[in-house]
Amino acid sequence: MNDIYLDHAATTPLHPAVFERMLPHLSGVSGFGNPSSTHRFGMAARLAVSDARDRLAAALHCDSRQLIFTSGGTESDNLAIFGSIAAAASKGKGQKGHIITSQIEHHAVLHTCEQLQRAGHEVTYLPVDTTGLIRIEDLERAIRPDTVLISIMFGNNEVGTLQPIRAIGELARSRGILFHVDAVQALGHIDLQASQLPVDFMSFSAHKIQGPKGTGALYCAPHVHLSPQLFGGSQERKRRAGTENVAGIVGFAAAAELAVQNIGQLQQNCAKLRQKMVETFQKFLGDGGFVENGHPDASHRLPHIVNVSFPGVDTETLLMNLDLEGIAAASGSACTSGSLEVSHVLQAMQLPEEVLRSAVRFSFGAGQPEDEIVLAAERAATIVSRIRNRK
Ligand SMILES: Cc1ncc(COP(=O)(O)O)c(C=O)c1O
């Protein structure tokens, strides 16, 4: 039996066409130059980066000058948060600005905010409802005269819930507050028009869309100040020092072009796969045999993420058994010291204990066939029934 990969929200395989585009910049013949060098090798690399920046900007519907290449989603989140807070402080907007984020952000945002708290800043972590949505009224109430930044993710990486980004952005703009959006999971699944949204910063990562690992970008709206967090050369218009990851950048742009071209098809396929998976669980486990977590309405969730709990079956046991059957899924929560932590996202959604402790995230990718999903769901249901019968 072939292995079945259902963990595309963690990472995706490199697209063969992306690999082809990257190859000349990895092999040592001509494309290995440093973009900062003035000779022809450097010029060729500079051109490749500039062409990739234009392509990525076209895919994201923004101006290429608004993009800063980074080492991935984590660095983009760090740069947006630390960089905007530092810029606000240097403009005299208070040394210790207030930040608003949500309880269900990725740790790249949460841990960055915690670091700011250690430095004396204040952070409000907005709660979410049982579907994973923040409430605009809570956000409005949390805004203070010293609020500098709001950081809310586009789509959640564990349950897929989409936040009301336009409404949040309009509120932020009306109060003169900067707005950062972690769009790492949304890129390639939702039609993102960076410059059409009331957003100041948006984080992206290549490896979630069949691009290479270790490459990402931060969109930074025109006229928004950002203090660099890496110092050295003048790369990225002095906003992010360091020799560019040329092959990674070329690969990211190629992956983004493909992802944007194929977005409709992927959305449709993921919706079909989700339906098949749920139908199969329904058939084998019946009503009450499983619980879908996240938003019940397809227009309020990412299409590729299906988070399901199997009450009475512990997440770790289920994941291990799935792995033995060649099925790769995830819990979405961190694994430290050998045991899974309960997901901070599901906890924030205030789900019952048995739902929290039995949740598994299945996430789909491009070209995934329907029969794979049915097979995986049948196997998962068989494991669940076996474990339940043992009790
Ligand atoms: C929502 C979200 N933000 C940020 C990241 C971090 O991205 P990267 O792995 O490129 O550092 C991830 C990765 O899982 C993510 O899902």
The ligand as a Gaussian input file, in Angstrom:
#p B3LYP/6-31G(d) Opt

LIG

0 1
 C       -0.376000      30.117000      10.152000
 C        1.105000      29.873000      10.115000
 N        1.950000      30.902000      10.355000
 C        3.282000      30.744000      10.320000
 C        3.848000      29.531000      10.034000
 C        5.345000      29.407000      10.002000
 O        5.803000      29.323000       8.662000
 P        7.244000      28.739000       8.345000
 O        7.170000      27.260000       8.533000
 O        7.492000      29.120000       6.913000
 O        8.219000      29.402000       9.257000
 C        3.021000      28.427000       9.784000
 C        3.590000      27.090000       9.539000
 O        3.018000      26.077000       9.909000
 C        1.612000      28.607000       9.824000
 O        0.762000      27.595000       9.596000

